[in-house]
Amino acid sequence: MTAAHNIAAGERVRWLPRHKASGLLVPQADFWVFDGQVVLWNHFAGDGSWVGEERADDPALARLCASSFEAAWDRAMRHSEYHPA
C-alpha cells in the first residue's frame, strides 16, 4: 500500500469510503493548501501516475479547499481501522 511511505514520514492518513462521502463537496483533484493562501493541485493519470501540478494563488479558494478537507477528514477512518474488501 502506498500509504506506508506517507505514514513512515509522519503523515496521518485516513480513508473515506464512498458511502460516507454523500453530501460532501470535495475537489476533484488531490491538493495541498499552503499558508491559507495557495492551493497546489496534483494531477494524476488513470493509472495513478503523477502528470503534473497546478498552483492557484487564491485565499478564498484555499479556505474553501481547507473547509472541504476538514469535513471529509471528520468522516474518514484512521488508517489502522481501514480494511479494504
C-alpha positions in Angstrom: 0.0 0.0 0.0 1.5 3.4 -1.0 0.3 5.0 2.3 3.1 3.2 4.1 5.6 5.8 2.8 3.4 8.7 4.0 2.9 7.1 7.4 6.7 6.4 7.8 7.3 10.1 7.1 4.9 11.1 9.9 1.8 11.9 8.0 -1.6 11.0 9.5 -3.6 9.0 6.9 -7.3 8.4 6.9 -9.6 6.7 4.4 -13.1 7.8 3.4 -15.3 5.1 1.9 -17.5 6.5 -0.8 -20.7 5.7 1.0 -19.7 8.0 3.8 -18.9 10.9 1.4 -22.6 11.5 0.5 -23.4 15.2 0.8 -19.7 16.3 0.8 -18.5 18.7 -1.8 -14.9 17.9 -2.4 -12.4 19.0 -5.1 -11.9 16.6 -8.0 -8.1 16.6 -7.6 -5.6 15.9 -4.8 -4.4 19.2 -3.3 -2.2 20.9 -0.7 -3.1 24.2 1.0 -0.1 26.4 2.0 -0.4 29.3 4.5 -4.1 29.5 3.9 -3.3 31.4 0.7 -2.1 28.9 -2.0 -3.6 25.7 -3.4 -1.3 23.3 -5.2 -3.3 20.8 -7.2 -1.7 17.4 -8.0 -3.0 15.8 -11.2 -2.8 12.0 -11.8 -3.5 9.8 -14.8 -6.0 6.9 -14.7 -3.2 4.5 -13.8 -2.2 6.6 -10.8 0.9 8.1 -12.2 1.6 11.8 -11.5 1.2 14.0 -14.5 1.8 17.5 -13.1 0.7 20.2 -10.7 -1.1 23.5 -10.9 -0.8 26.4 -8.5 -3.6 28.7 -7.5 -2.8 31.9 -5.5 -6.3 32.5 -4.2 -7.1 32.8 -0.5 -10.8 32.3 -1.0 -10.2 29.0 -2.9 -7.6 28.0 -0.2 -10.3 28.5 2.5 -12.8 26.5 0.5 -10.4 23.6 0.0 -9.4 23.6 3.7 -13.0 23.5 4.7 -13.7 20.7 2.3 -10.8 18.7 3.6 -11.8 19.2 7.3 -15.4 17.9 6.5 -14.0 14.8 4.8 -11.4 14.2 7.5 -14.1 14.3 10.2 -15.9 11.4 8.4 -12.9 9.4 7.5 -11.5 6.4 9.4 -7.9 6.1 10.7 -5.5 4.1 8.5 -5.2 1.4 11.2 -9.0 0.9 11.1 -9.2 0.6 7.3 -9.5 -2.9 5.9 -10.3 -2.9 2.1 -12.7 -5.5 1.0 
